[in-house]
Amino acid sequence: MKTKKTTHQKLLDITFIGVFAALSYIVLSVLFIPFADMYIHFGNMVVVLAALLVGGWQGGLAGSIGMGFYDIFNGHAASSPKTFLLKFLIGLTVGLVFNFLVSRKKFPFAALLTSGIVSVAISVSLVIYVFSANGSYKGKGAVLAPIFLLIGVLCIVFALLKNKFSQKTASAIVGAVCGMGVNIIGETLWKVVSYSLAGSTVSAAFTSAVLTQASTLINAGIAIIGGVALYAALEKPFNKILNK
């Protein structure tokens, strides 16, 4: 049974929502890196970190506010509703999955191994695509393949060496993977709808949406690796602040 939050804990929630909202806005403003026709950013990493440290809905709300208002004030107002929704869902998903796995007090071997195998399979598929296809997406595939390979290998290593790693860290990895999976699905659906409204057939819209997710996938890799690494480093200090 959950205990009711004290006034102090509620104030901490509000404070950290504000801090992480500001941080997500700042990293988008300062660390927004153009790469080919893609853009790389660290905003999703902040959302993942906030969800793991403070809580799912708190991290999601912080990302929603910070990244949503970034879109509004920087020429992307049309996509801000999508940003508000998806960033909240990232944080909420990360928090729910992480807290569920931690509460079980059991190392998430199957979830980690499955995440690793899926990531490695995506990496292999991208390598095959790079060597067999023509077009502008070959370069993106070459960038994405090692990112997914790294994520996959890390998940598999954590799974196989479960006695060497923290159950919380392993749960954080699975939570982050699930959160970014929600974001990737949401971004894809948004583009499918956008292309369909512009006159494309559903099949053509889906194909175009999938093939233009390179930056989304790269940012997902950054969020998973960076968010979990920072969580592992900051968990103990934050637990003291939050009296956990």
C-alpha positions, 0 to 999 in steps of 0.5 A: 500500500502506497503512503501519502506524500508529504508536503515536502515530497510534493514540493520536491516533485514540483522542484525537480519537474521544473529543474528537468524541464529547464534542463531538457530545454537547455540541452535542446538549445545548446546541444542540438547537432545537425548531421547530414539531414538529421538532427541529434539531441540529448532531450530524450536522455534528460526525460529518461534520467528524470523518470528513473531518478524522480518518477515516471510521470514527473520525468514525463511532465518535465520533458513534455514542458521543456521540449514542448515549449522548445518546439513552440519557441523555435519554429516547430509549433506545428509538431509541439502537440506531438512533442507534449504527448510523446515526451510525457509517454516516454517518462511515464513508460520508463517509470512504470516499467522500471518501478514494476521490475524493481518491485519484483526484486528479481533480475530482469534476465528475460527482458534484458536478453530479449531487448539485446537480441532484438537490437542486434537483429535490427543492427544486422538488418541495417548492415544488410540494407547498407550493402544491398540497397541504393539511395540516400538512406545507406549512410544513415543505416551505416550510422545506426547499425553500430548504435543498435549493435552496442545497445544489443551487446550491452543488454546481452552482457548485462543479462548473462553477467547478472550476478555482477550487475545491479538489479536496479541498473538492469531494470533501468535499461529495460525501462529506458528501452521500453520508453524509447520504443514508445517514442519510436512508434509514436514518431512513426505514426505521426509521420504516417498520418502527416504523409497520408494527409499530404496525399500519400497512400497508407503503404507509401506513407508507412514506408516513408515514415520508417525510412525517415526515422534515422535521427529518432533512432540515434537519439533513442540510442543516446537516451538509453545509454546516456540516461542509464549511465547518468542514473547509475552515477546519480542514484545514491545522491538523489535517493538521499535528497528524496529520502528513499 
